[in-house]
């Protein structure tokens, strides 16, 4: 059995086994659903020797399943379970929107001496309607009731009592036939606390037959993209001067570069990096007027970029900029399926940023996608060898920017994103703090991964201030990975070795400073900081609000409107003083001119 590409594939495969379906009252899995199935089987129990309780809580099975079953068939017991759970239940992070979720059981086998007894029925009847009937507790409960329960893999044989979730690689290497899927949706700082490296776990599972690409496709539909990126290690540092994969496979891809060119000098500089794309790509450029379009055509024709075709499109000048041009002006490229990969970059002015920030922004965004011919081939090889890879872009930029921890713009864009995704019927959960997104608006994608955004058929008018779709360009940028995930495509982040060195050293120092007054592991410090709420404002207002949030949360909610009024009054007062000073300076300037 391999991981199915779609939920429908699972249904079809089960139907071939002559399956019977049971309707249950719960909206999501609960262990009591197994008792609903038992009641349906009641007339047939006399013909059944064993009942296996399992579900979709794992990936696999690996080829060791048969050997495990054969080994346990020789063990005399009333029931047996694939693995023993002897430790405490792993923590739930409800406030961080990573609650502990009851997963379908991995593999529990009830034999006739168990399921024909009144004790078995009483066990379930006494807990009907309660989620406490868990695979973690059932074996111990039955053992206390006098039944003999054995385990295929005992906790005492491993360095942790929760081996299935904490050291699954050791289990798999020793014949455990499943990979628990729940670990990839856990709160990443919790995995960090316990040294659980999802990337290494996937490596071991892949050696035993797991299809890594399909597994990530399944996870992309149900796990927050930023969480999956962290837990599965979906970040790569690619070399600029050597090809690590198959250059031939990468060159076979049909590629188009889609460039928004508002600043023509910046576009002409960008062309030097566009020439790093393998020869034969199509170049599609959007700009704001005919004169710019003519200049772009002359420049590209005079320089050998290696492009096969050039398509310059004049689009309306207004809000939405490169995002509007991509999803409206070039929506045919997403829907037409003419290309395997689209490379979206832009050349526009950054009037509100300092020279150093603008220079590094441009380097960071373009070099991490187009650094050299070999680097681009390495990027394209990711698409050539991973059929369910939908998006590639650099991680969130933090040098010269303060986006870290504020990717949703203080929550404003998250509210709009939630409404936007509901319209698209995208159910991939949103991150609470910051989404996994190509902040800066440059990425590579498989067109079908973002097809839902093109099918929505928004117009340029939807990007205007008065549109019902609030902050559409910024929302689209932040939900690309979620839209791709709903379609079964996952996102991956990449950096050149140079930018990885720059980013990591600075980030390492900043994080060290941020945790300098905290005790314990980062997971503990993060929970404490988030309980205090956002640090906004200085002095007595900010400190008292944080104190109430931490120690008196109910009172904090009651007085919250008063705090908002106080902050508004302070902001108005500051703005008023600035306006008066500005008017005074203008008055003095006029007097001096006379």
JOSULRA-V677028 format. One record per run of one state. SS is the DSSP state (H for helix, E for strand, - for the rest). FROM is the first residue (numbers start at 1). TO is the last residue. If there is no record, write none. Layout:
BEGIN
SS_FROM_TO, SS_FROM_TO
END
This chain:
BEGIN
-_1_6, H_7_15, -_16_31, H_32_47, -_48_49, E_50_53, -_54_57, E_58_60, -_61_64, H_65_73, -_74_78, E_79_83, -_84_92, E_93_93, -_94_97, E_98_98, -_99_107, E_108_111, H_112_115, -_116_117, H_118_125, -_126_134, H_135_144, -_145_148, E_149_153, -_154_154, H_155_157, -_158_162, H_163_166, -_167_167, H_168_173, -_174_177, E_178_180, -_181_181, H_182_185, -_186_187, H_188_194, -_195_197, H_198_207, -_208_211, H_212_220, -_221_224, H_225_231, -_232_234, E_235_238, -_239_246, H_247_251, -_252_254, E_255_261, -_262_263, H_264_274, -_275_280, E_281_287, -_288_289, H_290_302, -_303_306, E_307_314, -_315_320, H_321_329, -_330_330, H_331_335, -_336_340, E_341_347, -_348_354, H_355_370, -_371_372, H_373_385, -_386_388, E_389_393, -_394_411, H_412_424, -_425_442, E_443_445, -_446_446, H_447_455, -_456_459, H_460_463, -_464_471, H_472_486, -_487_489, E_490_496, H_497_514, -_515_521, H_522_532, -_533_538, H_539_551, -_552_552, H_553_593, -_594_594
END
